[in-house]
Each structure stands twice: as C-alpha cells, then as structure tokens.
Amino acid sequence: MATNLVTLVMQFLTPEMIGRVATALGLDRTLVQSVISAAVPGLLAGFSGVATQPGGAQKLVEAAKQETGTLGKFANILGSGGQSNFIERGSQLLESLVGARDKSALIGAIGQFAGLGQGKSSSLLGMLAPVVMGTVAQQQSARPDPTSIANLFASQKDNIAAALPADFGRLLGGTDLLNSLGGAARSAASAGTQATRAAGSAAGSVGQRTGAAASTSYNWLYWFIPLVAIAALLVYFFTKPAEHVAQQGSTIAQNLMVGGIDVNKQITDSIATLRSTLGGVTDAASAQAALPKLRDITAQIDQVDGLVGQMTPEQRKVLAGIVSPLMPTLNQLFDKVLAIPGVSEVLKPTIDLLKTKLTLLTS
C-alpha cells in the first residue's frame, strides 16, 4: 500500500494520545483534534517545500535523524518535567527548517483557524513538529539520504493537499507554505480571496454608476438626502434585531447542549475525523481499512440527526450554519476519493449515507 504521511501521523495520534496532548496544553480535546487535522498537513506542506530547496533535503535528513525514536518516547514526555524542553526543541526544529517567517505564518494561521492565542498555537506546533519528523524518520532506511527523503515528500503532495481543510488552506494562501503542493492547494486557498475581490469589484461598479447618475441629475440631491436619512433609520431598526439574533446564535453555538450532548463539539469532531480518514484513502486496501472508522463517524452524525427534533428553532439554525459551509469541500473530497480506482465499490454506500445525513443537518 502506498505511503501516506498524513495518515501515518494521524494514526499515531490516537484519540487517547490527543487527549493527553490536550491535557498537557490545557486545551479542550475536541478543539485539539480539530487543530491537529489542520496542523499536521500544514507542517508537512512546509517540510515538502523545504525538500525542493537547494540543500533542503539534507536539512530534512538531519532533522529526521534527530527525531529517530521520538514516537516511542512521546507519550512519556507529555505532562512530564521534560515537556517544556521538548516543545522548545520542536519549535527550534520547525524554525530551522521553514524559517522564522513561515513559522510565524503557520502559528498565526493555526491561531485564526482555532481561535487560539499565539502561545498555545506555538506550543502545539512545537509539540507536533518532532512527531511529524519522527514519522518521516520511520519511513526512511537506517541511513536516510537526501534523494530518498526528497522523493518521499514529492510523492506526498496530493495527500497533503487533500488533507488540508479549505478554511486553513485559505489562511495559508498568502504564504510560501503551499508553494510545493501545486495548483490544487493554491486554487482552494485563493477561492475565498477571489470571491472577496469579485464582491468588492461589484460594489465599486455600483458606486461608480451611482456617482455618475448623481452628477448628471444634481437637482435630485434635494430628494436624495432625505431619502438617505430615512434609509439609515430603517437600516438601524432592522439591523438591531439581526445583531441580537447573531449574538444569540453565537451563544447557542457555544452551548449547543441537547440531551446531555454537546452537539457543536460532536459534529465538529466527526467532520474533522471524516476529513482525516478520507485523506488517508489512496486505494481499495486503504478504503477497506477506513471503512470501520467511517461507520463510526456515520453513527456519530446519526446521533446528532436524532437530536434535531429536540432542538429549538434557533439551535437548528445554528447547527445548519455550522455544517452548511463545510459541505462544498466535503463533497469535493467525497468525489475525489470515489474516483480512485477500486474505492467506489468499497466506500460508495457509506459515503452516500454520510452525505444524506449531513445534508439533513443543513436544512
């Protein structure tokens, strides 16, 4: 079976291990799992770029040698007296490979993606960088060399691009961290920027047309000014309730407890695991291996579906607002996975069921 570094790292970071990482950093476990699903491909994207630079493959060889055996010691380091030194060493390792600027960009993107402060984001990346390089070291021979490590990262570009959450990819779009992944990652990252530019262009065109009309019909200003004042009053009165609803929605999103279950966390956790699992599917064999986890995710989403009837209308709207923006990216991932030879026969029934259940949550 073809190597998939993203999958290998995520398989090492079991739910139990993620729980220990969360405890060590004083963070919520579900949040850490979601962040890791972005941070791992983000780190691999950065290291992949290093492999393409002159002398970069040799730097990766030295880093891999340094982290040989890290995976075996990682669990014992968490929560121990050596944890701070481990994080500091990982932070220095990251900077030595990608440089201070890209390290800072990655920390900032993680912070925005997860709502974390710079300190927590930096600590998490400092903890994960040695794990990622330790996984790379496992895939190399006893004596890794620049050619083999460069070939390894060259073979991982599609896997890394597929595993990057769309929102996180967009945050990295203005950096050099995605340069090595080719057009797929760049296109996803720039989609939001292009939409913003298009909206701005449309607004500018409307403004230009309005200005032209005003200049040719100056006398209408006597009517226009009172109308603007009236419009402003209407906007004020209609927007205030909307702001109130938005504030309510934010509160509900934070406390979406139904039947003793935090629905917000469960659905976010399930979708993060879904992305990671599908990102590891490369052939029929890996599809078969992913099937049990996909069935577990289906059961978790089915549980949320069963709770919808107990939700208030406001809670249902908030739930739809969580799931709906994620569906385009998930549908693209579903289609990409099902297009792999031999995978559709194994996963299509489960993926179709997942799509149906997720779609129900958006209504």
N, C-alpha and C positions, 0 to 999 in steps of 0.2 A: 504494500500500500504506500502511496506517495506520502512524503513527509509534509506535514502542515504544522509550522512552528506555533501559530496561534492556538491551534487545538492542543498541542502538547503542553504549552504553558497553562492553558485553562484546565486541562486535565490534572495537572499538578496542583493547581489552586482549587482544591476541592471545597465544597461548602463548609466543611469543618475548618479547613485552613483559612478560608476567607473570614470566618467567624473569629478566628484567633488574630488575624490581621486587624479586623475592626476593633477588637478589644484592646489590642496593643496601641492603636492610634486614637482610641476614644471616640470612634465613629459608629454610626448605625450600620449593621451588617448588610442590609439590603442596599443602602447607598454605596457601600464599598464594592459590592458585587457589580453594581451598575457602572461605577467608575472604572473598575478593572476591565470591564468589557470594552472600554474605550482606551484605557491607558496601555494595555498590552499591544494591540495593533499600532497604537501611536508610537510606542517605543521601538517596535520592530520596523516601522516606517522610517524612523530616524536612523536606525542602525543600517537599514538597507541603503539609505543614501550615503552613509559612511563607506560602505563597501564599494561604491562606484568612484570614490575619490582617490587620487594618487596617494598611495601609502595607506589608504583607509582599511583595506583588507588586513594588512599586517597589524594595524591597531586593534582590529576586532579579534585577531588571533591572540594577541597578548591579553586582551580583556577576557576572552574565553578561558585561557589558561588560568587566569587569576580566579575565575569563578568555578573552576572544576571542583566538584564536591559541595558546592553551595546548597544545592537542593536537599542533600542529605542532612544538612545542619540547620536548615531554615526554621523548621518547627521549633527547635530548641532555643533558637535565638529570640523568637518572639516573646516579648514580656520579660526577657532576662536582662541582666545588667549590661550585656553587650549589644543591646538593641540600638542604642543611640549611635554607637560606633559603626554598626552595620549600615544604618541609614546614611550616616555621613560618608562612609566609604562608597555606598551606592550612588550618592549624589555626586561625588567627585568622579566616579566612573562615568556617569552619564555626561557630565560636562567635558570630560577628556575626549569623549567620542563625538558628540554632536556640537560641542562648543557652547559658550555661555549664552549666546543669543537664542539659539534654538532650544536650549534647555529652559530658558526663561519663557519662551513662547509656549512650550509644552506645559509648563507649570500653570501659566495663565489660562490656557485652553481647558485644562482639567478643572481649574477653579470655576470658570464660567459654566462649563458643562454640568458640574455637580453642585454648584453653589458653595464651594469650599473656599476657605481662606488660603492665602499663598503658603502659609506654614504647613498646613495639613496636606495640601497638594504636593508640596516639595517632599515631605516626609514619605508619602505614599509612593511617589516615583523613585525616591531613594531606596525604598524597600523592594520595589518591583524590578528595577534595572538589573541587580545581580541575579534575580530569579530568571529573567529573560536570557541573560548571557549564560547562566548556568545550564539552561535548556539547550542553548546553542552548543555549549561545550559537550553536552551529552551526545549530540548528533555528529560530532567530529571524531576522527580516529584518535588514537592515543597521542598522535603528534599532528595537531591541526596545522594546515598551511594556508597561505593567503588565497591560493587558487580554489581550494575546496570550499572555504568559507564564503568567498565571493560567489561561487556557483550556487551555494546553498541559498543565499539571500536573493540571487537573481531568480531562483525558482519559486520564491515565496511572494512575488509582487501581487499576483491575483488574489491569493489567500488573504494577504494583509488588507488590500483594498476592499475586499468583500466583507471583512470583519469590522471595518471602521464604521461606527454609527454615523449616519448622514449629518446630524447636527454637529458632531465632534469634527467630522471632516471639514465642515464649513468653517469652524473656528480655526482650523489649521490652514485654511486656504490661502492666507496671506503670508505664510511662512515658507521656508525651503524644505520642510519636513516631508512633504508629499512628492517632491520632485522625482524621486526614483520609481514611483509607482505607475507612472504613465498617465494616459488620458482619462481612465475610468475614475480614479480618485479625484483628479483635478476637476472633471466635469461635475461630479457630485458636490464638491466643495464650492464651486463657483455658481451653482444654480440659484442659491439664495441671493447672492450678490447681484446676479443678472436681473432677478425679479425686482430687487430693490431699485436698480438703475432704471428698469422699464417703468416702474411706478413713478419715479422721480421725473423721468422724461415726459410721461403723460401729464403729470401735474404742471410741468413747465409749459407744455403746449397749451394747456387750458389757460394758464396765466397770461401767455402771450396773446391769445385770442381775446381774452377779456380786456387786456390793456389796449389792444387795437380798437375794439368796439368803443371803449370809453373815450379814446382820443378823437374818434370821428363823431361822437354824439355827446359832446361836453355838457349840453343842457340837461342830459338825463341825470347828471350828478345831483340835481335838486331832488329827484325822486330816489336816486340810488342810496344816498346817505341815510335817509330814514329807514329804507328797507334793510340796510345792513344792520342798523341798530335793532330792528325787530328780529332779524335773523339771529343776532347774537343772543338776544333774550331767549329765543326758542331753543337754541343750542344749549344754553345754560340750564334751562329747566329740564330738557330731555336727557342731557348728559349726566346730570347729578344722580338720577336713579340708576343709570347704567354703571356709574362708578361704584355706587353702593352694591349693585349686584356683583360686579367684578370682585369687590372686596369680600363679599360673602363667599363667592366661588373659591377665592384663594384660601379662605378659612376652611371651607369644606374639603378642598383638596388635601390640606394638611391633616384633617381629621375625618377622613372618609372611612369611618368605622361602621361596619354593618355586620350584625350577628357576631360581634366579637372579633371580626377580621378586619385588618387594615387593608382595604381594597386597593388604595393607591400604591402601597408598597408591594402587594401581591402581584398586581398587573405589571408594574414596572419591573419587578424581579423576573417575572415569567418572560416578558418580552426581551429583556437583556440576555437571559439564558437561551431563548429561542434564537436570537441573532448569533450568539457564540456557537451554538450547536450546529446551525445551518452553515456557518462559516467554516466548519471543520469537515463538511461533506465534500469529497473530491471524486468518489467513485461508488460503485454499488456496495463494496465491502464497508466503507465508512458510513454509507447511508444505513446499512443494516445495523451497524454499531450505534448510530444516533437514534434509531427508532425508539428504544425504551425511554430515552430522555424526552423525546418529542411527545410521547404518550403521556408522560408525567406532566409536561407543560400543558397539554390539552386538558388534562384533569384539573389543573390549577385554574385555567381560564374557564372551564366548565363550572367550577365552583363559584367564580365571580358572576358568570351568567345567571346562576341560580339565586344570587343575592340581589339581582336587579329589581325584582319585584318588591323587595323590602326597602328600596331606596326612595328618598324624596325626589320630586322632580328636579330640584336644584342639584342633588347628588348625581342623578343620571346625566344631567348636562355636563357636570364636571368630569365624570367618567368618560363621556364621549369626547370631551375636549382633550383628555389625556391620550386616548387611543387613536382618534382620527388623524392627527398629524403624522403618526408613525406608519399608517397603512401604505402610503405610496412606496416608501422604502422597503417595507416588509414584502409587498407584492413583487417588487423588483427582485428581491432576494429569493423569494419562492420560485419565480420564473427561472432565475439563473441556476438554482440548484436542480430543478426538474429538467433542465436542458442538458445536464451532464449525462452521458450515455450510461444506461443501466439504473439510474437513480429513480426515474419516474415510476418504474414498476414496483419499487420498494416503498417510496415515500408519498406518492400522489394521494392515496386515500387519507392518510393522516394530515397532510398539508391542506387538502381541500376542507377537511373538517375544522382545522385550525382557522383557516380563512373565514369560514362561515361563522364560527363562534366570535372571532374578533370583529367581524363586520356587524354582528348583532350589538356589540358594545358601543358602536359608533352612532346608533340610531336613537 
